[in-house]
Amino acid sequence: MGKTYSKKAPDAKKVTKEELKQLQEFVSKLNNASLQIGNLELQKNGLLKSVDIVRNNLTNFQMSLKERYGDVKVDIETGKISVNIIE
């Protein structure tokens, strides 16, 4: 029979304390950035929903103005009403 070889597991080695500290800092910074991105996305989602609500409210308000004053333009600075002229 042939010879049997057994591989010896290499001795467990460790990185230096400084290398470990730097590695942990990089991972921590990446995790923190990911968390901040997630929070920003949640804020963005909330703002988008708020914009939709305001748009719907504006549309409803414009419809009520149209019912009251007809098809007119309103200057949002002065409140002055002018008639839409259809050409």
Summary of the structure (lengths in Angstrom):
residues: 87
radius of gyration: 33.6
end to end distance: 104.3
largest distance: 106.2
contacts: 134
relative contact order: 0.05
helix: 61%
strand: 7%
